[in-house]
Amino acid sequence: MFNEKRVYKISEINKIVKDVLEASFSNIWLEGEISNFKFHTTGTMYFSLKDEEAQISAVMYKNIASQLRFLPEDGMNVLIRGKLTIFLKRGQYQVTVYEMEPAGKGALQLAFEQLKERLLKEGLFDEDRKRPIPLLPQKIGVITSPTGAAIRDILSVIGRRFANVEILINPVRVQGDEAPGEIVKAIGEMNKNFPELDVLIIGRGGGSLEDLCAFNEEEVARAIYNSRLPVISAVGHEIDFTISDFVADKRAATPSAAAELVVQNKQELVNTIRSYRSRLENNLRYIFQSYKSRFQRAKDSIIFRKPFELVNQLQQELDNLTDRITQTITRFIEIQRGTFNLFAEKLTVLNPLAILGRGYSVTYKLPENKILKDTGNISLGDRLKIKLYKGEIISTVEEKQEVK
């Protein structure tokens, strides 16, 4: 007998497979490397999870993804919990992820490192933007739990070191899901409503990374960065570091250390002031004695005891100096006069007129008026000018004799 065959619709078979997969693999754990990661604008995360031999598609919807404390990225090894299902329209099976944590490193630690690196690149940790803590604050704001050990330590240290400093406490939760929002709100209130505050201390006592995570939240970091008031971060113990520590104007290892940092020891200040006062008195005493000695020397000097005697001595020195200058000038003039006469005598000897005075003459050929040294340059009939010591003679050549 011929059996009638069953024909399934595509959507029908996909639903059947979906039910089978979800019933059989409703709560599974997978470990692998993330690839092809995409953070959709809707808030849903799409990626593949692969090992050395195969890969599987995965999806984490917005309501789950928004609770992650770190941002997944390609190449990251993760451990996920979810269920196998099918995307009906494509007939593609995938893992719907409910939980995810980094393999080998805690989610909180990874979130801390990712946020720290991002804020560092943005410049929130730059030292040049950090403000100095006032030396003697008159009014201090404290944001912490009102029942924790941190507030007791802060009040104890400040009371012991400088009891007359005013402290304003803004109580907040420092642990749990509500803590970051309360801390951010408290920072805003302190800046807005109490502008007379000199500095803020924000912190809590020690604890695990989970306990301190409120101070590793981005919203808290940005609130500290945007604070008009200088901020001291005092979170945990000395070995604990949070994002708040890096962005604050100053980091204190503990709440007690923050109190010691922000408030000077009153007795130490008194001792310092006494020391400065003593040094000032000694310096003033030295200056007074120095001026007193100078005054005494001036009073004992001759100008005060015998002023006219000093004037007479100076007058005598001036007369001596005048005589010396006069003698020097006179000697200089005599030397220059002798030098002048010597040059005058030399010039007299070299004067051509003096030579003519001894009976010599100078003959010029006209019209060139050129001095003649021999007869080679003249001809019969040339006109000559003969210069004597006194006067000149104009003549004509009628005869010339050559010297051999």
C-alpha positions in Angstrom: 0.0 0.0 0.0 1.4 3.5 -1.0 2.1 5.7 2.1 1.2 9.4 1.7 4.3 11.5 2.2 4.5 14.4 4.7 5.6 17.7 3.3 6.9 20.3 5.8 7.0 24.0 5.4 10.4 25.6 5.9 9.1 27.7 8.9 7.5 24.6 10.3 10.6 22.5 10.3 12.6 25.4 11.7 10.2 25.7 14.6 10.5 21.9 15.2 14.3 22.1 15.2 14.2 25.2 17.4 12.0 23.4 20.0 14.4 20.4 19.9 17.5 22.4 20.3 16.1 24.6 23.1 14.8 21.6 25.0 18.1 19.7 24.7 20.5 22.6 25.1 18.7 25.2 27.2 21.5 25.8 29.7 25.0 25.2 28.3 28.5 26.7 28.9 30.8 27.4 26.0 34.4 28.7 25.9 35.9 30.3 22.9 37.4 33.3 21.1 35.2 36.2 20.0 35.4 37.2 16.3 33.3 39.4 14.0 32.0 41.4 17.0 29.3 44.0 16.3 27.7 46.3 18.8 24.4 47.2 17.1 22.8 50.6 17.7 19.9 48.9 19.3 22.2 47.7 22.1 22.3 44.1 21.0 25.7 42.4 20.5 26.4 40.0 17.6 29.5 37.9 17.3 30.9 34.5 16.6 32.5 32.2 19.1 35.2 29.9 17.7 37.9 27.4 18.7 40.6 25.8 16.6 38.2 23.7 14.5 34.8 25.4 14.4 32.7 28.4 15.2 29.1 29.2 16.2 27.1 32.4 15.9 26.0 34.1 19.1 23.7 37.0 20.2 23.4 38.9 23.4 20.3 41.0 23.6 20.3 44.6 25.0 18.7 43.7 28.4 21.6 41.3 29.1 24.4 43.3 27.3 23.7 46.4 29.3 24.6 44.6 32.5 28.1 43.6 31.3 30.8 45.4 33.2 33.3 45.1 30.4 33.2 45.5 26.6 33.7 42.4 24.6 36.1 42.7 21.6 37.6 40.5 18.8 40.3 38.1 20.0 39.0 38.0 23.6 38.6 34.5 25.2 35.4 34.3 27.1 33.2 31.9 28.9 29.5 32.1 28.1 26.2 30.6 29.4 23.2 30.4 27.1 20.9 28.2 25.1 21.0 26.9 21.5 18.2 28.2 19.3 17.4 29.0 15.7 16.9 32.3 14.0 13.8 31.2 12.2 14.0 33.5 9.1 17.4 32.2 8.1 17.3 28.7 9.6 20.6 29.5 11.3 21.3 28.1 14.7 23.0 30.2 17.2 23.6 30.7 20.9 21.5 33.2 22.8 23.9 34.4 25.6 22.7 35.0 29.1 26.0 35.4 30.9 29.6 36.2 29.8 32.9 36.5 31.6 36.5 36.7 30.5 38.3 33.4 30.5 41.3 33.7 32.9 40.5 37.2 34.1 37.6 38.5 36.1 35.0 40.8 34.4 35.5 43.5 37.0 39.3 43.5 36.5 38.9 43.6 32.7 36.3 46.4 33.0 38.6 48.4 35.2 41.5 48.1 32.8 39.4 49.0 29.7 37.9 52.1 31.4 41.3 53.1 32.8 42.8 53.0 29.3 39.9 54.9 27.7 39.9 57.7 30.2 43.7 57.9 30.1 43.5 58.6 26.3 40.8 61.2 26.9 43.1 63.1 29.3 41.1 62.7 32.5 44.3 61.6 34.3 46.6 64.4 33.1 48.7 65.8 35.9 48.7 69.4 34.4 45.0 69.7 35.0 45.0 68.7 38.6 44.6 71.4 41.2 46.7 71.8 44.4 45.1 71.0 47.8 44.7 74.1 50.0 47.3 74.3 52.7 44.9 75.4 55.5 41.3 74.5 54.5 38.6 76.1 56.7 35.8 73.9 55.5 36.0 70.3 54.2 33.3 68.2 52.5 33.3 64.4 53.0 31.3 62.0 50.8 31.2 58.6 52.3 29.0 56.2 54.2 27.8 57.7 57.5 28.2 54.4 59.3 31.5 53.0 57.9 35.0 53.0 59.5 36.1 55.6 56.9 34.1 58.5 58.4 35.2 57.6 62.0 38.8 57.6 60.9 38.5 60.9 59.1 36.8 62.6 62.0 39.2 61.2 64.5 42.3 62.3 62.6 41.0 65.8 61.9 39.8 66.2 65.5 43.2 65.3 66.8 45.2 67.4 64.3 43.1 70.6 64.0 39.8 70.4 65.9 38.4 73.8 64.7 38.1 72.8 61.0 34.5 72.7 59.9 33.4 69.4 58.3 30.4 68.9 56.1 29.3 65.2 55.6 27.2 64.1 52.6 26.1 60.5 53.4 26.0 58.0 50.5 26.1 54.3 49.9 29.6 53.2 48.9 28.7 49.7 47.8 25.9 48.2 45.7 24.0 49.2 42.5 22.8 52.4 44.0 26.2 53.6 45.2 27.6 55.2 41.9 24.5 57.3 41.4 24.5 58.6 45.0 28.1 59.5 44.8 27.7 61.4 41.6 24.7 63.2 43.0 26.6 64.1 46.2 29.5 65.6 44.2 27.1 67.7 42.3 25.3 68.9 45.4 28.6 69.8 47.2 29.7 71.9 44.2 26.4 73.6 43.7 25.1 74.2 47.2 28.3 74.7 49.2 30.8 76.8 47.1 32.5 77.9 50.3 34.0 74.4 50.7 37.8 74.2 50.2 38.2 70.6 49.3 36.2 67.3 49.0 37.2 63.9 50.4 35.5 60.9 48.6 36.1 57.4 49.7 35.5 54.3 51.8 37.4 51.6 53.7 39.0 48.6 52.1 37.4 45.6 50.5 37.4 43.3 47.5 37.4 44.5 43.9 33.6 43.9 44.0 33.3 46.1 47.1 35.2 49.0 45.5 33.5 48.8 42.1 31.4 51.9 42.7 34.6 54.0 42.5 35.5 52.3 39.2 32.4 53.5 37.4 32.7 56.0 34.5 30.0 58.3 35.8 31.8 58.7 39.1 35.1 59.4 37.3 33.5 62.1 35.2 31.8 63.7 38.2 35.2 64.0 39.9 36.8 65.3 36.7 34.0 68.0 36.4 34.1 69.0 40.0 34.8 72.7 40.7 36.2 71.8 44.1 39.5 69.9 44.5 38.9 66.3 45.2 40.9 63.8 47.3 40.2 60.1 46.5 40.6 57.9 49.6 39.4 54.4 48.6 40.3 51.2 50.3 43.8 50.3 51.6 47.2 51.4 50.5 47.4 48.6 47.9 44.0 49.4 46.4 43.7 51.5 43.3 40.5 52.7 41.7 39.6 54.9 38.7 38.7 57.6 41.2 42.3 57.6 42.4 43.6 58.3 39.0 41.2 61.1 38.1 41.1 62.9 41.5 43.4 65.9 42.2 45.1 63.9 44.9 45.1 60.2 45.9 45.3 59.2 49.5 46.2 55.6 50.4 43.5 55.4 53.1 40.7 57.6 54.6 43.0 58.3 57.5 45.8 59.3 55.2 43.4 61.7 53.4 42.6 63.4 56.7 46.3 63.8 57.5 46.9 65.1 54.0 44.2 67.7 54.0 44.6 69.0 57.5 48.0 70.1 58.9 48.8 69.1 62.5 48.0 72.1 64.6 50.9 71.6 67.0 53.3 71.2 64.0 52.0 74.5 62.6 52.4 76.2 66.0 56.0 74.9 66.2 56.7 76.1 62.7 55.3 79.5 63.4 57.4 79.7 66.5 60.5 78.7 64.6 59.8 81.4 61.9 59.1 84.0 64.6 62.4 83.1 66.3 64.3 83.3 63.0 62.6 86.6 62.2 63.5 88.1 65.6 67.1 87.0 65.2 67.3 88.5 61.7 65.8 91.7 62.9 68.2 91.8 65.8 71.1 91.3 63.5 70.0 94.0 61.1 69.4 96.4 64.0 72.9 95.7 65.4 74.4 96.1 61.9 72.8 99.5 61.4 73.7 100.5 64.9 77.3 99.7 64.2 77.2 101.6 60.9 75.7 104.6 62.7 78.3 104.5 65.4 81.1 104.4 62.8 79.6 107.3 61.0 79.2 109.3 64.2 82.8 108.7 65.1 84.1 109.6 61.7 86.0 112.8 61.0 83.2 114.3 58.9 81.0 114.5 61.9 83.6 115.3 64.5 85.7 117.9 62.5 83.8 118.6 59.2 85.9 121.7 58.3 89.1 119.8 58.8 87.9 117.2 56.2 86.9 120.0 53.8 90.4 121.6 54.2 92.1 118.3 53.5 90.0 117.7 50.4 90.7 121.3 49.3 94.5 120.6 49.7 94.2 117.4 47.8 92.3 119.3 45.0 95.1 121.9 44.9 97.7 119.2 44.6 95.7 117.5 41.8 95.3 120.8 40.0 99.1 121.5 40.1 99.8 118.0 38.8 97.4 118.4 35.9 98.9 121.9 35.1 102.4 120.5 35.1 101.4 117.5 32.9 99.7 119.8 30.4 102.7 122.2 30.3 105.1 119.3 29.7 102.8 117.9 26.9 102.7 121.4 25.2 106.5 121.7 25.3 107.0 118.3 23.8 104.5 119.0 21.1 106.1 122.4 20.4 109.5 120.8 20.0 108.1 118.2 17.6 106.4 120.9 15.6 109.6 122.9 15.2 111.5 119.8 14.1 108.9 119.2 11.4 109.0 122.8 10.4 112.7 122.8 9.9 112.5 119.7 7.8 109.8 121.3 5.6 111.9 124.4 5.2 114.8 122.4 3.9 112.6 120.5 1.5 110.9 123.7 0.3 111.7 124.2 -3.5 111.7 128.0 -3.0 114.6 127.6 -0.6 116.5 125.8 -3.3 115.8 128.6 -5.7 117.0 131.1 -3.2 120.5 129.6 -3.5 120.6 130.6 -7.2 118.8 127.7 -8.8 115.9 128.0 -11.3 113.1 125.8 -12.8 112.4 125.8 -16.5 109.0 125.0 -18.0 108.1 124.3 -21.6 105.1 126.4 -22.8 102.3 126.1 -23.4 102.3 122.6 -21.6 103.9 124.2 -18.6 106.0 121.0 -18.3 109.2 121.0 -16.3 112.3 120.4 -18.5 115.0 118.1 -17.3 117.1 118.1 -20.6 117.2 119.5 -24.1 115.8 116.5 -25.7 112.2 117.7 -25.5 112.6 121.2 -26.9 113.1 122.6 -30.4 114.4 125.9 -31.7 111.7 128.6 -31.4 109.9 126.9 -28.4 108.8 129.3 -25.7 110.1 128.7 -22.2 109.2 129.9 -18.7 112.1 130.2 -16.3 111.0 130.5 -12.6 113.6 132.2 -10.4 113.6 132.7 -6.6 111.9 136.0 -7.3 110.0 136.3 -10.5 109.8 134.5 -13.8 111.3 135.0 -17.3 109.6 134.1 -20.7 112.2 133.3 -23.4 112.5 131.7 -26.9 115.0 129.0 -27.8 117.4 130.2 -30.3 120.1 127.6 -29.8 120.5 124.5 -27.8 123.5 122.3 -26.9 123.3 118.6 -26.4 125.2 117.0 -23.5 127.0 113.8 -24.6 
